[in-house]
């Protein structure tokens, strides 16, 4: 289904004109983006099952998001993308598979104030114990975006590998190789490092890896969408992509491989390894090969 269909159905349920409505991606109770491209599918707009959207209704062509005001005639309604016990719900996520609820309450406002011990952050919430930040690192989880547990398991394996943690928590950017034609101009390495640093921030319980997932889908379309894929294939792509983005060899030399010619295996193996290292030298090669 497309964003245009979401607009049509929401406005039909609430009996409002489409021209007076803006719908926002309100994942994790954050105003992430306004859904302006109505030709996008819900999947392309990165809307997930069971997430909330925010409905903004204008009053006399005045939008609360433009003026940072909120009045009784211009309330924002929180609408889950899945049937719930809430007084208003819009069923179905990316595929509108569950029909639509007509249980619309008389008020379009819903109290979305947060518990004082829960603070808004860029990508979700940081939860504090007794109002103080827990000094515990590396215990942060990843939200499952649809059926992306295959991705999360691979990520968690890498972000808890001590040499990688030490590497990406320090100044790694000097090793980014933007000239490597086999790499991704460093974008994958930066996205992975940003996610790793969030996962190693104390006080958080979970992080939605939406930015990383978007970057991954752009570079590896086979992993686009929110369906299940093979975790080992994702891990192999990620390791290879990180290696090429962080390859210390800026210009790979041409090396003609030689035959073993009955030489001892140890001697031939060392020669092959030296040839490989002459063209491939990164933290991934150091620790995983």
PyMOL commands that set and color helices and strands:
alter all, ss='L'
color gray80, all
select helices_A, chain A and resi 3-14+18-20+27-29+64-67+149-159+162-169+173-175+187-199+210-219+221-223+231-245+265-279+283-288
alter helices_A, ss='H'
color red, helices_A
select strands_A, chain A and resi 21-25+33-34+52-57+76-80+118-120+125-127+141-142+206-207
alter strands_A, ss='S'
color yellow, strands_A
deselect
rebuild
show_as cartoon
